[in-house]
C-alpha cells in the first residue's frame, strides 16, 4: 500500500506521487482525503480561501493562519475519533504576492497540524506542489 511507504506524520513535496494514487490510498486506508487545487490563487488570502472552500471549512473561518490551524486540528478533533488524513495542496503560488516566506508559514501550519495529530496517534500526511 502506498501510504505504508510514507511516514505517518509528515509534510512533503508531492514529487513522484500522483494525486489519484494518494486519493485511492487514503480511501483504501479509510482516511480523510483533503484536496485543494490552488492554480488560480495568487496571494495568501487566495490560498486560504481556496483551502477553506476545498476543505469545506465553516462559514465563520477567519481566513488567517491561526484559523487554518484551528480548523485542521481542534475543530476536527472535537467532531470525534479520526482515522487519519491525506492532504494535498496542489499548485501553491510562487510569486511576489505569495513568496517563499508565505509558503513556509503556510506549510508550518500543516507541520504543526501533523505534530498535533501525531500526539494523538492519528496519521496526517500533507503533500504539496508549486506552480
C-alpha positions in Angstrom: 0.0 0.0 0.0 1.3 3.5 -0.9 0.8 5.0 2.5 3.0 2.4 4.2 6.0 3.9 2.3 5.3 7.4 3.7 6.0 8.3 7.3 2.6 8.9 9.1 3.0 12.5 10.2 4.8 14.5 7.6 4.6 17.4 5.2 6.5 16.9 2.0 6.6 17.8 -1.7 4.4 15.5 -3.8 7.3 14.6 -6.1 6.7 11.2 -7.7 3.2 10.7 -6.1 0.1 11.1 -8.2 -2.9 12.8 -6.7 -5.2 10.0 -7.9 -2.9 7.4 -6.2 -2.9 9.3 -2.9 -6.7 9.6 -3.0 -7.1 5.9 -3.6 -4.6 5.1 -0.9 -6.5 7.3 1.6 -9.8 5.6 0.7 -8.3 2.2 1.0 -7.0 3.1 4.4 -10.3 4.7 5.5 -8.7 8.1 5.9 -9.9 11.5 5.0 -8.6 12.9 1.7 -8.4 16.7 1.6 -7.5 18.2 -1.8 -7.1 21.8 -2.8 -6.0 22.8 -6.3 -4.6 26.3 -5.9 -3.8 27.1 -9.6 -5.9 30.2 -9.5 -4.5 31.6 -6.3 -2.1 34.4 -6.4 -1.9 35.7 -2.8 -2.0 34.4 0.8 -5.7 35.4 1.0 -6.4 33.5 -2.2 -4.6 30.4 -0.9 -6.5 30.5 2.4 -9.9 31.0 0.6 -9.1 28.1 -1.8 -8.2 25.8 1.1 -11.3 26.8 3.0 -13.6 26.2 0.0 -12.0 22.9 -0.9 -11.9 21.5 2.6 -15.4 22.7 3.3 -14.5 24.8 6.3 -17.3 26.5 8.2 -18.6 29.9 7.0 -17.0 31.6 10.1 -13.5 30.5 9.0 -11.3 33.6 9.8 -9.1 33.2 6.7 -5.8 33.5 8.6 -3.1 31.0 9.6 -4.4 30.7 13.2 -7.9 29.9 11.9 -6.4 27.4 9.5 -4.6 25.6 12.3 -7.8 25.6 14.4 -9.8 24.1 11.6 -7.2 21.4 10.8 -6.8 20.4 14.5 -9.2 21.4 17.3 -12.4 21.7 15.2 -11.9 18.3 13.6 -10.7 16.7 16.9 -13.9 17.8 18.6 -16.0 16.0 16.0 -14.9 12.6 17.2 -12.2 9.9 16.6 -10.4 10.4 13.3 -8.9 7.6 11.1 -6.2 9.8 9.6 -5.6 12.4 6.9 -4.1 12.6 3.4 -3.9 16.3 2.4 -2.8 17.6 -1.0 -2.1 21.2 -1.7 -1.6 21.3 -5.4 -0.1 24.3 -7.3 0.8 26.6 -4.5 1.6 30.0 -6.0 5.2 31.1 -6.5 5.2 34.9 -7.0 5.7 38.2 -5.2 2.3 38.1 -3.6 2.9 34.6 -2.2 6.6 34.4 -1.7 8.9 31.8 -0.1 8.2 33.1 3.4 4.5 33.0 2.9 4.7 29.4 1.6 6.8 28.4 4.6 4.4 30.0 7.0 1.5 28.1 5.4 3.4 24.8 5.4 4.4 25.4 9.0 0.7 25.3 9.9 0.4 21.9 8.3 3.6 20.8 10.0 2.1 21.9 13.3 -1.1 20.0 12.5 0.9 16.9 11.7 2.5 17.2 15.1 -0.9 17.7 16.8 -2.2 14.6 15.2 1.0 12.6 15.9 0.4 13.3 19.6 -3.0 11.7 19.2 -1.6 8.7 17.2 -3.5 9.8 14.1 -1.7 9.7 10.8 -1.5 13.1 9.0 0.3 13.3 5.7 0.4 16.5 3.7 1.7 16.7 0.1 2.3 19.9 -1.8 3.4 21.2 -5.2 4.2 24.6 -6.6 3.0 26.4 -9.7 
